[in-house]
Amino acid sequence: MATAKRAYPGALSFAIELENGIIRLWNDKCQEVLLYKRDKIIGAVWHEKLLPHEWRAQIVTYLQQTLNQRNEADLSIPLMAKNHECSVGKFIVKKISELAVFICVGHTPLGPKPSAFADGPVDANSLFPIFMKPVEGAGIAAFAARDLTTGSLVFEEEPFLTRIKPAEVQDRQDWNSEWIAAFSQIHAPMCLKIGTEVKHESVLAASMAMVRDAISFAKTAPGTKGAVLALSSPSADMEHGLVQVARDVAKLCHDKLKECKSIDVQTLQQAILAFECNACPGGTMYWSMSRINHSCAPNTVIVSARGKLSLKVLRNIGAGEEVSISYLGQELLYPTEQRQWLLWRSKCFVCKCARCASKCDPLRARPCRTCTTRGNIRWKVVNKPGVWCRQTPSTKAQARGFKKQGTIVHTTGEETVTEEGQWVKCQDEEEIIWILVHGEKLGLGQLICPDSDAGANHQPSLGMLSKQYKFLRGDNGEHFVYDQQCLSSLRLPNAVILSSAGCQDDVYMQFGDGRWHCSKCGSTEDSSKLLAAEKLLSQLVQRSFTISMSEHQRVDTNDQTITIVKDAWIIQALQLADDILEVCGPRHWAWNWSLLLAVDLSLSMIKYTNSNVANSNDFRENMMMHLLEIWHWLGSLDMSHDPAFFLFSRAEKAVERCSNMTHSKYWKELHQLVENDKPPATGLALREFIPESQMQVS
């Protein structure tokens, strides 16, 4: 009886006497889900109290026959709650002495009783909406047992184990200077190779979470230990930094911690890796949820609530189709290479889902200089001292004149692309001439640009976002270190940026095989300088524009905690955003992440400050326009997540906080999205933060 009580304390669990079916154990989770108080059900016959009468004989017979042959059964059971609703539970049933202990590894929410069993035995695939089976190269995977519709709740599950909290292991006497010195020396190199190419390199250091993994495993019951070790984890001899670090942490814990001394190092290492690769938010471990495989284009999402996880459907799933979740959060909106690195670093596998296997990465799209400027009539010579005009579109053709820098030329609208680049046909008095647009293939820069563009002479200045927040006051601190001047030759002409905004994919160069390529005109860009600049700007965004904003000061308000950010940080962040737009264009992931930061800042200022700026219609109009720009960008990516998954809470708050703007076309569009596009789950929480200088007007 004591052993049964200790088994899987976190999961919904009960126990019956094998001989007569009398309920002897009924835990808190049973009370919560099935609504029967312990003192009202202990002593009752389980199948008379819990099973629908038409299925009692079949289930009881199946269970008795199975446990007579072996000590464990795997089956799904419809259980009737006190309110006469039904929950289908997927159970592992273990024979322990004279008891049958039922451990729930997932259950559907209370609802109507299922109409009938599927044909065949009452096993785990009969009623439960998913089933597990091994997949070569992917461990155990989950599959839909029947069609699952968008927005439906598939099942719920309580954890069978939770990693101990940091507070529970503070001030341990065995964590002395010797321990600290040994722990601080644990690290290993990390390297991700795709084929023969090294994509990323870094060093992985040990974390205290790994120590808590080991202690949690050591202190739990034998049955729970077996459940942890049954989860997928990398082999002990895999060449991976996490495997090496886990082995060194396991050895240190085995040698120094009393709880771990009786467990061999290899078992502790496997337990640490099982935690690191399978734990859900909060360090929780699950029989079923922890076995669902990852995809960057998942068809379900996990939702956390009241000590359990729920699985909700993002898009229709057919019977027999694999069920997937994402192990990533905000990182889903990172480019392929970065997602693969993060998953390799933390979960020991290289993702090969449909998104990652695609030849092109739409999150790195960049406007095509050629296609976005087609049809412009007025062009301005920006190259110094000027450009040669040719009789035909070739630098080897006869020269027909020379146009000085600043000269305006008028094109006929006819264009062509050669190996040297894009050429435009111009009318020069009574003569027809051709002029090359960009001299990249000749070792030159931009030669001519659509009129009103600064082109190659463009210098960093207050851009779109910077101008909107010019009221901020900041010092000269260097929060984002990069050389703006080095970006000057990489900046896209203003006309290209403006022309490409809101355009279809055919004016964008897609990134693949280490370069940008336009499928429409054949243009390519692959300069090492551009690739290095994109990498640096993206790293700055990834490191600094996180949802947590944990490096900034937090203060408590009446209803929640908000973050206070120094003006200088925001000023430089917005300048970084403007630089990203001018180098990468409006469809690049780093620009849209930057725009999201500006949206969150505007929403926060509208609520938490009373400044004239935040109360102005222009300020609110710009915020709503930017939010819709991100929404439409997400919609263009063909992801399994609807844009509402990421942005619904922001749209809802924008409609609420700008309720005086009902006349605005942007407010009307956001209001319609809020009314008609509520997602089954949401991610990417709103960051509530305001500039330090605005505290005085709060």
C-alpha positions, 0 to 999 in steps of 0.5 A: 500500500505504501509503495502504491501511494508513493507511485507517480504522486503528480499524475491522476492516480487511483488503486483498486483491490485486484480480487474485488475491485474495491477502491483503496487509493484516490489521490487529489488529482482524481478528486479534481478531475472526477469530482468525487471526494476521497471519503465518498469513494474509498470502499466503492467498487470501481467499475460500478462507480466509474464505468458506463454500465454498457462497457463494464464487463468488457473492460473488467474482463480485459484488465483481469486477463491482461494482469494475469499474464503480465504485471502491467496493462496499457488501456483507455477507459471512459470514466464517469464523473460525479456530475455524470459527464465523462473523461476518457483516460489513458492509463498505465495499470501496474500490478503492485502486490494485491492492488492494481494501480491506475496511473493516468498518462492523459485524459480528455476534458469532461464531456459527453460519453463516447458513443462506442468503442472502436472495433477490437480490444479495449487497449490504449488506441480504442478511445483516446484521441492519440496513440504512440508508436516508434518512428525510426530516427525519432524515438516514440511519436504521437499520432492522431487516432481520429480526425482532430479539428482546429481549436479542439482540446485533444487531452489534458495531463498532469505531470508525473514528476516536477524538478525541485525548485531552486529555493529547495536546494539553497544554502546546502552545506555540501555546496562548499568552495570545493564544490563551486570550484569543480562545478565552475570547471564543467563546460564543453565545446558545441559545434553544429555541422550541416553536411561538412559546413560548420554553422555555429560554434560555442561553449556550453557550461553546466547549469544548476538546473542539471544539478536539480535534475539529478537530485529530483531523480535521486529522491523520487520513487523507483517507478518514477525513476523508470518513467524518467529513464523510459523517455528519449535521450541521447546516447551516453557516447554521443559527440555533443556538448550537452552529453559531456556536460551531463556526464561531468555533472552526474559524476560531481553529484555522485561524488559529492551529494548524499542523495546521489551516491547510491546511483551510478554515474551513467544512470544519473547522466541519462536522467539529466539528459532525459530532463533536459531533452523532455521537460516541459515548462517549469521542469515538469515531466509527462508520460504523453506530452513529453513524448510528442515530437517537435516541428517548426510547423506544428499542428498542435500547441501545449497550453499550461493551466492549473498544474496541468498541460492541455493539447490544442489543435492548431490546424485540422489533423487527419487520422493517422497523421503525426501530432507535433508541437514546437519546443521553441517559443518566440524562436519560431520566428527566427530563421531556419539556421538559428532554430536548428542551432537552438534545438541542437544546442538544447535538445541534441537534434537537428530539426528536419521538419518541412520548414527547416527542410525548405530550400529557401528561408522566407524569414530572410527575404530581401527586396530585389533591387531590379524588380522593385524599381521596374517601371520607374520613369525618372532616375537620378545619377548618383555615382560620382562623377557620373555614368556612361550611356551606351548604345546597347545594354552592355559596357562594351557597347559604343558610348553615347554620352556621359551623365554627371552626378545629379542629372535626371534621366527619363526612361521609356519604361523598357528594361533588361537584365544582362550578366552585368545587371539591370539596364534601363532604356532612356530617351535622351533628346532624340536619341535612345540610350541604355544606362546600367543601374547598379555596378556591383558586378563591375566593382562599383556601387549604385549608379542611378536611382529612382528620383528623390532617392539619396542612393549611394550617398545615403548616410545614417540618419533618423529613420522611420522609428527614430523620428516617431520617438525623437522626444526621448532623451538619452546619453551617449552610451553604447548599448548596441555596438556596430559600425553604422558607416560600414553599412552605407554601401549595403543600404537599399535605396529608399525607393526599393524599400518603399516599393517593396513594402506590401508587395508579393513574393515575386519582388523579393529575393529568397535566401537559400544556399548561402545567397539571396536569389530572385526567381523573377529576374535571376539577380543574386546577392552573396557578398561576404560583407552583406552576409556578415552585416545581416548576421551581426544585426540579427544577433543584436536583435536576438540578444536584446529584443527578447520578450522577457527584457530581464536585463531592465528594471521592473516596478510594480503598478496597481495591477501588474509589473512593468519594465522601466527602460533607459531612454538611451537604450530605446533610442539606440534600439530604434536606430538599430531597427531603422538600419535593419530596414535599410539593409534587409528590407521590410520582410526580414525577420529582424525588422519585424522583431524590431517593429514588434518592440516599437508596438509594445513600447507604444501600447505601454506608453498609451496605458501607463503614461499621460504624455501628449505624445502618447495621447496623440492620434498620429502616435496611435495610428502609427502603432496600429499601422505597424501592428497590422504590418507585422500581422500581414507579414506573419500571414505571408509566411504560410506558417501553421500558426495563425498570426493571431497566435502571436499577436491577438493579445496586442490587437485586443489591447490596441482596440481597447486602448485606442477606443477613441480611434474608431474612425481609423481604418487601422482600428477598424481592421484590428477590431475585425480581426479581434472579433473574427480571428480568436486563436485556440491558444496564444503565444508571444506575450506583450512586453509592458515597458516605458522609457525612464523619462516618461515616469514623470508623466505617468 
